Amino acid sequence: MPNTKSAERRMRNSARKQLQNHSIKSRLKTLSRSYLDAIEAGKKEDAQTAYRLAASAFDKAAKSGAIHRANADRKKSRLALRLAKLK
């Protein structure tokens, strides 16, 4: 248990931020999965749409600090490579 008022507040803030980050990361995984499903099915248009959504979500997650900028860039790059191979 926290000993000071400020430590108590930090604990509350950390718990709230952890929930938010978990939600963001879960959404990233869902979007990536739907993109990969479109790739597997060979649907170019669906894959392009899913890629745009996923790339945007990765950028927003990096902007908010849920994931590191380099992590977002790496994942977007790997998704883009899969799309380029499909064409």
C-alpha positions in Angstrom: 0.0 0.0 0.0 1.2 3.5 -0.7 2.5 5.6 2.2 1.9 9.0 0.9 -1.0 10.9 -0.8 1.0 11.4 -4.0 1.9 7.7 -4.2 -1.8 6.8 -3.7 -2.7 9.1 -6.6 0.1 7.7 -8.8 -1.3 4.2 -8.1 -4.7 5.2 -9.3 -3.3 6.9 -12.4 -1.2 3.9 -13.2 -4.2 1.6 -13.0 -6.3 3.8 -15.2 -3.5 4.2 -17.8 -2.8 0.4 -17.7 -6.4 -0.3 -18.7 -6.3 2.3 -21.5 -3.1 0.9 -22.9 -4.4 -2.7 -22.7 -7.5 -1.6 -24.7 -5.3 0.1 -27.3 -3.0 -2.9 -27.7 -5.9 -5.3 -28.0 -7.4 -3.2 -30.8 -4.0 -3.2 -32.6 -3.9 -7.0 -32.4 -7.5 -7.2 -33.7 -6.8 -4.9 -36.6 -3.6 -6.7 -37.5 -5.4 -10.0 -37.4 -8.2 -8.8 -39.7 -5.6 -7.5 -42.1 -3.7 -10.8 -42.2 -7.0 -12.6 -42.7 -7.7 -10.5 -45.8 -4.1 -11.2 -47.0 -4.6 -14.9 -46.6 -7.9 -14.8 -48.5 -6.1 -12.9 -51.3 -8.6 -9.9 -51.2 -6.5 -6.9 -52.3 -9.1 -4.2 -51.7 -10.0 -5.5 -48.3 -6.4 -5.8 -47.4 -5.6 -2.3 -48.5 -8.5 -0.9 -46.4 -7.5 -3.0 -43.4 -3.8 -1.9 -43.8 -4.9 1.8 -43.7 -6.9 1.2 -40.6 -4.1 -0.7 -38.9 -1.4 1.8 -39.9 -3.5 4.6 -38.5 -4.1 2.8 -35.3 -0.4 2.1 -34.9 0.4 5.7 -35.4 -2.2 6.8 -32.8 -0.9 4.2 -30.3 2.6 5.5 -30.7 1.5 9.1 -30.4 -0.3 8.4 -27.1 2.7 6.4 -25.8 0.9 3.0 -25.6 3.7 1.6 -27.8 7.1 2.9 -28.8 7.4 4.8 -32.1 10.0 2.3 -33.5 7.7 -0.6 -32.7 4.8 1.0 -34.6 7.0 1.8 -37.6 8.4 -1.8 -37.6 5.0 -3.4 -37.5 3.6 -1.1 -40.2 6.6 -1.9 -42.4 6.1 -5.6 -42.0 2.4 -5.3 -42.8 3.2 -3.2 -45.9 5.7 -5.9 -47.1 2.9 -8.5 -46.9 0.6 -6.2 -48.9 3.3 -5.6 -51.6 3.9 -9.4 -52.0 0.1 -9.8 -52.6 0.0 -7.5 -55.6 
